């Protein structure tokens, strides 16, 4: 990608925790920023995770006690974004010292920020904000996802949150209505705000929220597709089923939301020479319920091992019940695998008719049929087609962030 000539700039990225998807996202973004000659600093709260997993150019703000106090105040009152006053003052002081040209918010509604103080600093200094939404918590009364419980209250004002929502941290008082009102007023007051979503699915939801009048841009997640396409020695992978079709599922932590029940069901219904392999963290209690015909692999220690497992498989299945734009789908495509997934969130957006099949969420029979279809037509669902499709989601996605930073800052 050829960059236009812009002035050098400073970006401040604010995130709650160095865990899950974020470290790799940040490292890839850092490389794109450095390639342009700009400066990126990461501002994270003072927590055990952030101290143990330090990332490059990381700035710690606040104190260790803050999160615990904020969390228990939330559990008591049901209000999220109004505590952590002293810690947020410390963050604002450090932002003033750095004087960023752009602030990129990520997951910040997570028991660590007093948003009124941060918004006041942003508007006082006229700092443009790019806010990357990885879930829905910024425009609901408190939940990170409402898809599973089919709740639509976020459109006009949250109240009486469904108690069976697994993405909801419960509190003594349901103050979701007041929290929604606070967020609507506070976040819409940010004078220069651009929202980024990784999927068209989430972008469409944001366009129907109280952010509907803000600029909304889709920048898909990206990975090093060339690295995943490079041939690995699959003999190093301990999957003793060379004569069977390997149906692979990958999750950092396996649970019902990630489709564990569907994978167990598939293992019982697949007829013929098929082997279901689950890669990721599985509890001892879950293992007791596993049928003998499922092979469970622990989380990999190296990326080479992960890629080798992908390349050893024949089909990748992702029956996720709550997701945005899952990176595992792109990893599988880049490794040469066809992908079968539920039409959950933006999970199917990376697929076309030559590299995978998307079925209605929860339709296990359709999932089973799709596996048989893909395995019966290797001339359609080729390794080359999958790799070619994955190239739309390469590290070039992070160059789009850099261009956006310059665009909103005018530098």
Long-range contacts (C-beta under 8 A, 24 or more apart in sequence): 1-396, 1-399, 3-36, 3-399, 3-402, 3-403, 4-403, 4-406, 6-36, 6-406, 6-411, 7-411, 8-37, 8-38, 8-39, 8-411, 9-38, 9-39, 9-101, 9-102, 9-405, 9-406, 9-409, 9-411, 10-38, 10-39, 10-41, 10-98, 10-99, 10-100, 10-101, 10-102, 11-38, 11-39, 11-40, 11-41, 11-100, 11-101, 11-102, 11-103, 11-104, 11-405, 12-41, 12-43, 12-95, 12-98, 12-100, 12-102, 12-103, 12-104, 13-40, 13-41, 13-42, 13-43, 13-103, 13-104, 13-105, 13-106, 14-43, 14-44, 14-91, 14-103, 14-104, 14-105, 14-106, 14-108, 15-42, 15-43, 15-44, 15-106, 15-107, 15-108, 16-44, 16-45, 16-106, 16-107, 16-108, 16-110, 16-111, 16-112, 17-44, 17-47, 17-49, 17-50, 17-107, 17-110, 18-44, 18-49, 18-50, 18-53, 18-54, 18-55, 18-58, 19-49, 19-53, 20-252, 21-134, 21-221, 21-327, 22-106, 22-107, 23-53, 23-55, 25-221, 26-55, 27-55, 27-56, 28-222, 28-223, 28-224, 28-395, 28-398, 29-398, 29-401, 30-56, 30-57, 31-395, 31-398, 32-395, 32-398, 32-399, 32-401, 32-402, 33-401, 33-402, 33-405, 35-399, 35-402, 36-402, 38-402, 38-405, 41-98, 41-100, 43-91, 43-94, 43-95, 45-87, 45-112, 45-113, 46-87, 47-112, 59-94, 59-98, 61-87, 61-90, 61-91, 61-94, 62-86, 62-87, 62-88, 62-90, 62-91, 62-112, 63-87, 63-90, 66-112, 67-111, 67-112, 70-111, 70-112, 71-111, 74-111, 74-169, 74-171, 75-169, 75-170, 75-171, 75-172, 76-171, 76-172, 76-173, 77-171, 77-172, 77-173, 77-175, 78-142, 78-171, 78-172, 78-173, 78-174, 78-175, 78-176, 78-178, 78-179, 79-175, 79-178, 79-179, 79-182, 80-109, 80-111, 80-142, 80-179, 81-109, 81-113, 81-114, 81-115, 81-116, 81-179, 81-182, 81-183, 81-186, 82-114, 82-115, 82-116, 82-182, 83-111, 83-114, 84-111, 84-112, 84-113, 84-114, 85-114, 85-117, 87-112, 87-113, 87-114, 88-113, 88-114, 88-117, 88-118, 89-117, 91-118, 92-117, 92-118, 92-121, 95-121, 96-121, 96-125, 100-127, 101-127, 101-128, 101-405, 101-409, 101-411, 102-127, 102-128, 102-129, 102-130, 102-405, 102-408, 102-409, 103-127, 103-128, 103-129, 103-130, 104-129, 104-130, 104-131, 104-132, 104-401, 104-405, 105-129, 105-130, 105-131, 105-132, 106-131, 106-132, 106-134, 107-134, 107-135, 107-137, 109-137, 109-138, 115-183, 115-186, 115-187, 116-186, 119-186, 119-187, 119-189, 119-190, 122-190, 122-191, 123-189, 123-190, 123-191, 126-191, 126-192, 127-192, 128-192, 128-193, 128-194, 128-408, 128-409, 129-190, 129-192, 129-193, 129-194, 130-194, 130-195, 130-196, 130-401, 130-404, 130-405, 130-408, 131-193, 131-194, 131-195, 131-196, 132-195, 132-196, 132-197, 132-198, 132-219, 133-195, 133-196, 133-197, 133-202, 133-206, 134-198, 134-324, 135-167, 135-324, 136-202, 136-205, 138-183, 138-187, 138-211, 139-183, 139-184, 139-187, 139-206, 139-209, 139-210, 139-211, 140-176, 140-180, 141-175, 141-176, 141-177, 141-178, 141-179, 141-180, 141-183, 142-168, 142-169, 142-171, 142-176, 142-179, 143-167, 143-168, 145-322, 147-321, 147-322, 147-344, 147-345, 148-257, 148-321, 148-322, 154-180, 154-209, 155-208, 155-209, 157-181, 166-257, 167-322, 183-210, 184-210, 187-211, 188-213, 188-214, 192-408, 194-404, 194-408, 196-401, 196-404, 197-324, 198-324, 198-325, 198-346, 199-324, 199-325, 199-345, 199-346, 199-349, 200-346, 200-349, 201-324, 201-325, 201-345, 201-346, 201-349, 202-324, 202-325, 202-345, 202-346, 217-404, 219-397, 219-400, 219-401, 219-404, 220-325, 220-349, 220-350, 220-392, 220-393, 220-397, 221-325, 221-327, 221-330, 221-393, 221-397, 222-330, 222-393, 222-394, 222-395, 222-396, 222-397, 222-398, 223-327, 223-330, 223-331, 223-334, 223-390, 223-393, 223-394, 223-395, 224-394, 224-395, 225-330, 225-334, 225-387, 225-390, 225-391, 225-393, 225-394, 225-395, 226-394, 227-303, 227-307, 227-334, 228-307, 228-310, 228-331, 228-334, 228-335, 228-390, 229-334, 229-335, 229-336, 229-387, 229-390, 230-307, 231-311, 232-304, 232-307, 232-308, 232-311, 233-308, 234-308, 234-311, 234-312, 236-305, 236-308, 237-305, 237-308, 237-309, 237-312, 238-297, 239-275, 239-277, 239-295, 239-297, 239-309, 239-312, 241-275, 241-295, 243-273, 244-273, 244-274, 244-275, 245-272, 245-273, 245-274, 245-275, 245-314, 245-315, 245-375, 246-274, 246-275, 246-277, 246-312, 246-313, 246-314, 246-315, 247-274, 247-275, 247-276, 247-277, 247-313, 247-314, 247-315, 247-317, 247-371, 248-277, 248-279, 248-309, 248-310, 248-313, 248-314, 248-315, 248-316, 248-317, 248-332, 248-337, 249-276, 249-277, 249-278, 249-279, 249-280, 249-316, 249-317, 249-318, 249-319, 250-278, 250-279, 250-280, 250-309, 250-310, 250-316, 250-318, 250-328, 250-331, 250-332, 251-278, 251-279, 251-280, 251-281, 251-328, 252-280, 252-281, 252-299, 253-280, 253-281, 254-278, 254-280, 254-281, 254-282, 254-286, 256-321, 257-320, 257-321, 257-322, 258-319, 258-320, 258-321, 259-317, 259-318, 259-319, 259-320, 259-321, 259-342, 260-286, 262-319, 262-364, 262-367, 263-294, 263-317, 263-319, 264-289, 264-290, 264-291, 264-294, 265-364, 266-317, 266-364, 266-367, 266-368, 266-371, 267-291, 267-293, 267-294, 268-293, 269-364, 269-368, 270-368, 270-371, 274-371, 277-309, 277-313, 279-306, 279-309, 306-331, 307-331, 307-335, 310-335, 310-336, 310-337, 311-335, 311-336, 311-337, 313-337, 314-375, 315-339, 315-340, 315-371, 315-374, 315-375, 316-340, 317-341, 317-367, 317-371, 318-342, 318-347, 319-364, 319-367, 320-344, 320-345, 320-347, 321-361, 321-362, 323-347, 325-349, 325-350, 330-390, 330-393, 332-386, 333-386, 333-387, 333-389, 333-390, 333-393, 334-386, 334-387, 334-390, 334-391, 335-386, 336-383, 336-384, 336-386, 336-387, 337-383, 337-386, 338-374, 338-381, 338-385, 338-386, 339-386, 340-367, 340-370, 340-371, 340-374, 342-367, 350-389, 350-390, 350-392, 350-393, 351-389, 352-389, 354-380, 354-381, 354-382, 354-385, 354-389, 355-381, 355-385, 355-386, 355-388, 355-389, 356-381, 356-386
